[in-house]
Amino acid sequence: MYKIICIGLTAFALHLLAPPTATAGSIAEADALFELGGIQNYAKAIEIYEGLLADDPACFDCAWKCARAHREYGENAKRAKLDDWKKNCAEYGKKGMEYAETARALQPEDPAGHYYYGLCVGIYSDGKSILTALKEGLKDKTQNSFERAYALDRMYDDGGPILYLGRFWAILPWPLKDKKKSLAYYREYQQTPFFENRDEAKVFMVELLIDKGGKANKIEARQILDQAVNTEDPYYRDWAARLLGELK
């Protein structure tokens, strides 16, 4: 009996000392991986978040952060122009939407689940196309999600709900596109302290100004692009350069 007890205690001790599996990490470890950035780190963070959710499906932070990581994985696949980036965007956008839905069901008064649901639909649309997303009934769901996030905390994620409501109305196809609503949100975002340091906000707004046309809009677009082309981010620098070419 003594020998059996010793064997059992030894096995238990070895289990405690064994290195954790990839999904046995903490939320802090997943957060650290996310902050490092890059597709591989996002993938590792997702694995940890999903493992934590398997153990505790009611973990709100795990749910919305998992949605966020899925969105960033798809976004980075698109920026890197991976051979299968559209497939990645569709897959990770769809899964991200599911985790965001879980988050907003757990805490409907927190903007995170609503906000990342909308962003994940955007990534899904990059992979499948906006028309496909519309056919699947995602237009109203996306609008409602961003508007709910805006109502709860319009300054969440450095004013993200404001910015992406502007983008939402700008990229919809006719007759759903609403340039007036889009510009109103972009003007609102310009008044925040975040506009000057957010490259995507600048190129989003310039695209709309070019689309609206007119001498005054083109002058303003050029002024914004003069700043945007000097960004250190090559993705937005190239985007700004392309837009500058349209103004010549």
ZARORO-651601 format. One line per 4 residues: number of its first residue (from 0); for each residue x, y, z of N, C-alpha, C. Coordinates in steps of 0.001 Angstrom, whole numbers, plus 500000, padded with zeros to 6 digits. Example, Ala and Ser with C-alpha at 12.3 -4.5 7.8 and 13.67 -1.06 7.14 Angstrom:
0 = 513190/494310/507800/512300/495500/507800/513200/496700/507800 ~ 512850/497750/507080/513670/498940/507140/512900/500030/507870 $
REM end
This chain:
0 = 500834/498786/500000/500000/500000/500000/500866/501261/500000 ~ 501926/501210/500842/502834/502361/500919/503457/502656/499565 ~ 503864/501561/498854/504481/501719/497527/503515/502344/496530 ~ 502266/501936/496586/501242/502475/495677/501027/503962/495917 $
4 = 500980/504340/497205/500777/505746/497563/501939/506597/497051 ~ 503180/506069/497220/504360/506812/496760/504350/507012/495246 ~ 503964/505961/494527/503882/506061/493062/502854/507112/492650 ~ 501717/507106/493348/500662/508069/493036/501120/509491/493291 $
8 = 501815/509721/494414/502295/511063/494739/503358/511527/493751 ~ 504217/510590/493335/505261/510929/492360/504645/511331/491018 ~ 503648/510581/490580/502969/510895/489317/502305/512255/489371 ~ 501684/512554/490529/501015/513849/490695/502029/514985/490650 $
12 = 503194/514775/491304/504232/515803/491312/504772/516054/489905 ~ 504982/514973/489162/505467/515116/487786/504470/515856/486915 ~ 503186/515630/487167/502135/516332/486417/502203/517830/486679 ~ 502451/518188/487951/502529/519613/488290/503754/520270/487681 $
16 = 504846/519501/487570/506084/520062/487055/506175/520036/485534 ~ 505298/519289/484894/505351/519165/483437/505058/520495/482777 ~ 505700/520809/481643/505432/522077/480946/503998/522126/480467 ~ 503351/523305/480532/501957/523418/480119/501802/523202/478632 $
20 = 500645/522750/478216/500351/522616/476794/500076/523987/476226 ~ 499979/524069/474894/499777/525368/474239/498495/526017/474681 ~ 497467/525231/474983/496176/525800/475356/496043/525982/476856 ~ 497101/525658/477618/497011/525758/479074/497539/527088/479582 $
24 = 497825/528035/478679/498352/529317/479088/497301/530175/479759 ~ 497745/531278/480297/496844/532214/480958/496403/533288/479983 ~ 495410/534033/480396/494939/535120/479540/496020/536189/479406 ~ 496839/536335/480448/497942/537298/480382/498957/536886/479319 $
28 = 499223/535583/479205/500147/535094/478180/499586/535344/476783 ~ 498304/535093/476618/497667/535336/475322/497693/536822/474979 ~ 497435/537660/475973/497472/539106/475751/498865/539561/475323 ~ 499886/538988/475972/501260/539359/475636/501598/538971/474197 $
32 = 501152/537800/473771/501366/537361/472399/500656/538288/471422 ~ 499445/538676/471773/498684/539578/470911/499424/540903/470749 ~ 499944/541430/471842/500635/542715/471795/501909/542647/470962 ~ 502536/541474/470897/503726/541313/470066/503397/541476/468584 $
36 = 502155/541117/468211/501719/541249/466832/502291/540180/465926 ~ 501816/540139/464703/502280/539151/463735/501360/537942/463700 ~ 501211/537367/462528/500273/536268/462321/500539/535086/463247 ~ 501801/534702/463396/502108/533549/464237/501725/533787/465693 $
40 = 501982/534991/466187/501623/535299/467571/500112/535398/467757 ~ 499422/535913/466744/497961/535943/466831/497407/534527/466878 ~ 497992/533631/466083/497545/532238/466069/497752/531578/467432 ~ 498902/531837/468046/499184/531278/469367/498231/531842/470418 $
44 = 497962/533154/470319/497039/533784/471262/495642/533186/471117 ~ 495209/532989/469882/493888/532392/469627/493802/531016/470254 ~ 494845/530220/470111/494841/528867/470669/494657/528903/472184 ~ 495325/529856/472833/495195/529973/474290/493799/530447/474676 $
48 = 493309/531492/474000/491963/531997/474306/490919/530889/474131 ~ 491044/530134/473047/490072/529065/472788/490167/527977/473858 ~ 491385/527682/474304/491541/526698/475367/490913/527167/476665 ~ 491083/528431/476968/490492/529000/478183/488968/528998/478096 $
52 = 488445/529290/476918/486993/529285/476736/486415/527878/476821 ~ 487197/526895/476399/486738/525506/476517/486575/525125/477987 ~ 487463/525672/478816/487384/525404/480254/486340/526280/480941 ~ 486170/527484/480430/485234/528432/481055/484503/529219/479969 $
56 = 483411/528669/479446/482664/529334/478365/482102/530699/478746 ~ 482084/531016/480042/481535/532293/480493/482611/533361/480669 ~ 483823/533093/480166/484919/534061/480294/484742/535164/479260 ~ 484222/536293/479677/483947/537403/478772/485216/537934/478112 $
60 = 486260/538161/478908/487501/538692/478352/488109/537740/477330 ~ 488013/536435/477602/488530/535453/476641/487763/535537/475328 ~ 486458/535740/475411/485610/535753/474216/485898/536954/473323 ~ 485865/538161/473895/486062/539331/473028/487504/539436/472552 $
64 = 488440/539011/473382/489839/539052/472957/490122/538007/471887 ~ 489421/536894/471943/489564/535878/470900/489007/536419/469583 ~ 487892/537127/469653/487333/537763/468456/488312/538782/467889 ~ 488899/539581/468768/489869/540595/468339/491069/539953/467652 $
68 = 491572/538865/468230/492735/538181/467646/492408/537590/466279 ~ 491191/537059/466124/490768/536537/464825/490729/537657/463783 ~ 490226/538794/464191/490153/539924/463265/491553/540346/462826 ~ 492463/540447/463783/493818/540881/463457/494558/539845/462608 $
72 = 494282/538566/462837/494894/537530/462011/494477/537734/460554 ~ 493172/537897/460328/492686/538114/458969/493215/539397/458360 ~ 493240/540457/459151/493727/541749/458667/495192/541660/458253 ~ 495987/540979/459055/497413/540861/458735/497659/539930/457549 $
76 = 496833/538909/457405/496946/538037/456230/496675/538841/454962 ~ 495692/539732/455036/495355/540589/453898/496494/541555/453586 ~ 497030/542187/454608/498107/543159/454398/499362/542502/453834 ~ 499625/541278/454294/500812/540559/453826/500610/539951/452438 $
80 = 499371/540012/451947/499017/539458/450640/499405/537989/450519 ~ 499088/537241/451563/499343/535811/451521/498547/535176/450382 ~ 499043/534084/449857/498389/533439/448717/496921/533112/449005 ~ 496652/532720/450244/495281/532339/450618/494643/533356/451560 $
84 = 494996/534634/451375/494519/535643/452322/492997/535775/452322 ~ 492370/535621/451181/490906/535720/451153/490260/534580/451932 ~ 490813/533395/451789/490308/532249/452546/490503/532481/454038 ~ 491669/533021/454419/491941/533312/455824/490988/534362/456370 $
88 = 490750/535401/455591/489842/536462/456032/488439/535908/456259 ~ 487964/535095/455310/486621/534524/455437/486530/533611/456659 ~ 487544/532765/456822/487525/531795/457926/487661/532481/459283 ~ 488655/533336/459415/488896/533968/460718/487858/535045/461019 $
92 = 487358/535695/459986/486286/536651/460213/485037/535975/460740 ~ 484696/534837/460151/483500/534092/460565/483625/533602/461997 ~ 484774/533021/462335/484971/532532/463699/485011/533688/464689 ~ 485624/534797/464268/485660/535975/465125/484273/536491/465437 $
96 = 483391/536472/464450/482009/536883/464664/481346/536025/465740 ~ 481627/534732/465716/481026/533818/466689/481504/534126/468106 ~ 482793/534398/468247/483306/534728/469580/482793/536087/470047 ~ 482647/537030/469113/482103/538339/469470/480644/538213/469908 $
100 = 479895/537348/469246/478508/537103/469643/478448/536534/471059 ~ 479380/535642/471368/479455/535095/472722/479719/536204/473723 ~ 480656/537091/473392/481019/538181/474291/479850/539117/474551 ~ 479135/539496/473512/478037/540437/473726/476847/539785/474414 $
104 = 476719/538470/474298/475679/537760/475042/476034/537716/476532 ~ 477325/537586/476815/477769/537528/478205/477671/538885/478885 ~ 478057/539930/478161/478014/541283/478737/477517/542265/477678 ~ 476209/542329/477479/475640/543191/476434/475844/544687/476664 $
108 = 476180/545080/477882/476381/546502/478162/477836/546918/478018 ~ 478677/546008/477576/480073/546338/477298/480227/546486/475785 ~ 480942/547513/475314/481044/547729/473860/481888/546696/473118 ~ 482747/545955/473816/483729/545096/473151/483106/544086/472200 $
112 = 482116/543326/472668/481517/542297/471821/480843/542885/470596 ~ 480132/543978/470776/479445/544639/469655/480461/545173/468641 ~ 481483/545829/469148/482495/546456/468287/483252/545420/467459 ~ 483715/544369/468119/484508/543378/467383/483650/542495/466493 $
116 = 482370/542410/466775/481494/541723/465830/481518/542476/464498 ~ 481353/543790/464567/481367/544592/463346/482685/544497/462602 ~ 483792/544541/463329/485098/544458/462683/485319/543089/462048 ~ 484841/542048/462702/485001/540701/462147/484147/540499/460900 $
120 = 482983/541139/460851/482187/541094/459621/482969/541763/458486 ~ 483676/542845/458827/484478/543526/457819/485548/542621/457234 ~ 486230/541867/458101/487265/540943/457625/486636/539810/456823 ~ 485507/539312/457297/484782/538267/456566/484410/538772/455169 $
124 = 483975/540023/455080/483603/540611/453791/484809/540766/452876 ~ 485972/541046/453449/487188/541137/452637/487470/539806/451943 ~ 487139/538720/452636/487388/537403/452073/486301/536933/451122 ~ 485051/537244/451461/483919/536738/450693/483348/537749/449711 $
128 = 483501/539025/449991/482966/540172/449255/481816/540795/450041 ~ 481661/542096/449860/480591/542829/450544/479229/542333/450080 ~ 479110/542030/448793/477820/541566/448266/477401/540254/448921 ~ 478350/539366/449145/478034/538102/449818/477565/538362/451240 $
132 = 478261/539261/451930/477872/539605/453294/476459/540188/453332 ~ 476149/541013/452333/474806/541601/452267/473753/540523/452041 ~ 474050/539577/451156/473105/538492/450880/472865/537632/452115 ~ 473866/537568/452990/473743/536774/454208/473094/537559/455343 $
136 = 472636/538766/455053/471921/539564/456050/472798/540237/457077 ~ 474058/540486/456738/474989/541032/457725/475022/542557/457771 ~ 474341/543201/456833/474365/544669/456825/473753/545234/458106 ~ 472525/544843/458419/471849/545377/459603/472546/544945/460886 $
140 = 473058/543704/460901/473749/543218/462094/475012/544035/462355 ~ 475718/544366/461282/476937/545159/461427/476595/546572/461875 ~ 475622/547171/461232/475201/548532/461597/474759/548583/463049 ~ 473927/547638/463455/473428/547623/464832/474558/547429/465838 $
144 = 475546/546610/465469/476667/546352/466372/477500/547604/466584 ~ 477857/548271/465500/478649/549488/465627/477856/550593/466328 ~ 476584/550697/466015/475771/551731/466656/475601/551455/468148 ~ 475505/550186/468514/475404/549836/469937/476707/550150/470653 $
148 = 477838/549820/470016/479140/550143/470607/479291/551653/470754 ~ 478842/552387/469752/478896/553856/469780/478076/554396/470946 ~ 476890/553846/471134/476007/554320/472206/476592/554013/473585 ~ 477261/552883/473695/477829/552483/474987/479099/553253/475314 $
152 = 479958/553439/474316/481210/554165/474529/481829/554488/473180 ~ 481509/555658/472668/481973/556013/471324/483488/556177/471255 ~ 484149/556351/472405/485597/556509/472437/486331/555189/472655 ~ 485604/554100/472674/486229/552785/472844/487240/552537/471729 $
156 = 488375/551939/472085/489432/551657/471110/489805/552910/470327 ~ 490108/553980/471072/490509/555247/470451/489486/555758/469441 ~ 488221/555686/469841/487162/556211/468979/486779/555291/467845 ~ 487091/554020/467972/486804/553063/466908/485360/553036/466423 $
160 = 484366/553059/467335/482977/553045/466862/482635/554225/465950 ~ 483214/555389/466216/482971/556551/465353/483587/556308/463972 ~ 484847/555928/463989/485576/555745/462737/484941/554684/461857 ~ 484576/553562/462452/484090/552451/461631/482624/552601/461238 $
164 = 481883/553439/461923/480552/553783/461410/480714/554633/460142 ~ 481712/555515/460166/482000/556284/458958/482404/555390/457807 ~ 483265/554430/458088/483714/553498/457051/482566/552626/456551 ~ 481712/552206/457484/480570/551357/457143/479708/552015/456073 $
168 = 479346/553272/456295/478469/553960/455347/479187/554332/454051 ~ 480520/554393/454083/481279/554771/452890/481454/553629/451909 ~ 481551/552396/452403/481913/551289/451504/480724/550446/451054 ~ 479545/550729/451591/478365/549993/451121/478105/550321/449648 $
172 = 477640/549366/448884/477321/549647/447475/476037/550473/447363 ~ 475890/551164/446253/474658/551897/445985/473499/550897/445885 ~ 472312/551205/446409/471892/552497/446970/472018/552581/448496 ~ 472734/551636/449108/472878/551628/450566/473928/552625/451050 $
176 = 474920/552911/450202/475972/553868/450574/475360/555204/450971 ~ 475914/555820/452019/475418/557128/452458/476628/558015/452760 ~ 477033/558793/451764/478226/559629/451903/478047/560713/452963 ~ 476827/561187/453103/476567/562245/454078/476762/561724/455498 $
180 = 476213/560546/455783/476389/559955/457114/477854/559636/457362 ~ 478499/559088/456344/479903/558736/456474/480740/559957/456826 ~ 480553/561048/456092/481333/562258/456333/481053/562825/457722 ~ 479807/562738/458172/479467/563250/459506/480246/562511/460585 $
184 = 480362/561187/460444/481134/560415/461422/482627/560731/461309 ~ 483120/560880/460089/484538/561213/459914/484842/562591/460489 ~ 483934/563534/460305/484129/564873/460882/484150/564782/462414 ~ 483286/563947/462942/483271/563747/464389/484600/563153/464849 $
188 = 485107/562218/464061/486366/561583/464440/487529/562570/464344 ~ 487460/563472/463393/488509/564486/463261/488641/565336/464520 ~ 487561/565460/465255/487555/566288/466460/488112/565558/467677 ~ 488375/564282/467538/488952/563521/468647/490473/563681/468631 $
192 = 491136/563353/469734/492606/563449/469755/493298/562307/469024 ~ 492511/561400/468411/493085/560200/467808/493343/560326/466311 ~ 492672/561265/465664/492738/561341/464198/494161/561528/463686 ~ 494903/562439/464283/496226/562793/463775/497200/561616/463765 $
196 = 496974/560658/464653/497918/559541/464767/497353/558223/464252 ~ 496236/558279/463531/495629/557042/463038/495619/557061/461516 ~ 496535/556323/460941/496704/556332/459485/495449/555883/458750 ~ 494795/554846/459259/493618/554338/458567/492520/555387/458496 $
200 = 492404/556218/459536/491386/557270/459530/491642/558253/458399 ~ 492899/558554/458172/493249/559519/457120/492928/558981/455727 ~ 493323/557737/455469/493051/557199/454129/491560/556937/453934 ~ 490862/556554/454999/489409/556369/454897/488743/557678/454476 $
204 = 489128/558748/455160/488495/560034/454887/488853/560551/453509 ~ 490104/560373/453114/490518/560830/451785/489744/560093/450700 ~ 489561/558797/450855/488780/558042/449875/487387/558628/449710 ~ 486769/558993/450831/485417/559555/450758/485438/560926/450092 $
208 = 486415/561753/450446/486495/563090/449854/486696/563008/448345 ~ 487517/562080/447901/487724/561889/446460/486432/561402/445816 ~ 485759/560501/446497/484505/559956/445977/483436/561042/445861 ~ 483417/561951/446816/482429/563036/446788/482744/564037/445677 $
212 = 484015/564214/445378/484404/565127/444308/484299/566590/444708 ~ 484645/567449/443803/484598/568881/444071/485962/569423/444438 ~ 486210/570670/444085/487505/571297/444291/487904/571343/445765 ~ 486985/571766/446625/487291/571899/448059/487640/570549/448674 $
216 = 486905/569516/448284/487178/568185/448823/488540/567669/448373 ~ 488901/567958/447135/490195/567514/446624/491345/568244/447312 ~ 491134/569522/447593/492170/570293/448302/492378/569726/449700 ~ 491279/569441/450386/491378/568872/451729/492014/567480/451683 $
220 = 491626/566703/450690/492178/565353/450560/493688/565407/450394 ~ 494173/566342/449580/495612/566464/449344/496334/566877/450626 ~ 495721/567759/451397/496336/568199/452653/496485/567023/453633 ~ 495464/566186/453695/495527/565026/454583/496561/564027/454081 $
224 = 496609/563828/452769/497551/562865/452194/499001/563299/452361 ~ 499239/564601/452394/500603/565086/452598/501162/564585/453926 ~ 500270/564369/454892/500681/563796/456174/500730/562273/456089 ~ 499723/561698/455457/499580/560239/455442/500725/559541/454716 $
228 = 501260/560155/453662/502322/559501/452891/503629/559430/453668 ~ 503711/560140/454774/504935/560138/455578/504882/559151/456740 ~ 503831/558343/456801/503730/557365/457874/504820/556305/457756 ~ 505171/555707/458883/506169/554628/458886/505544/553282/458528 $
232 = 504222/553217/458496/503533/551973/458161/503476/551828/456637 ~ 504171/550848/456079/504217/550723/454615/502863/550456/453983 ~ 501975/549764/454688/500652/549449/454145/499872/550730/453881 ~ 499821/551606/454882/499064/552846/454714/499840/553878/453894 $
236 = 501159/553792/453912/501953/554693/453066/501685/554410/451595 ~ 501633/553132/451225/501333/552760/449837/499904/553142/449464 ~ 498990/552951/450405/497589/553308/450166/497476/554813/449908 ~ 498147/555599/450757/498122/557055/450603/498733/557473/449275 $
240 = 499805/556797/448862/500448/557120/447594/499517/556847/446416 ~ 498776/555727/446502/497810/555417/445433/496727/556487/445341 ~ 496260/556935/446485/495222/557963/446504/495760/559290/445989 ~ 497011/559557/446324/497626/560798/445835/497714/560790/444318 $
244 = 497962/559588/443766/498000/559443/442319/496670/559743/441664 ~ 495575/559438/442378/494233/559717/441837/493924/561196/441781 ~ 494635/561981/442585/494377/563422/442625/495174/564190/441591 ~ 496137/563524/440931/496965/564234/439946/496240/564398/438635 $
REM end
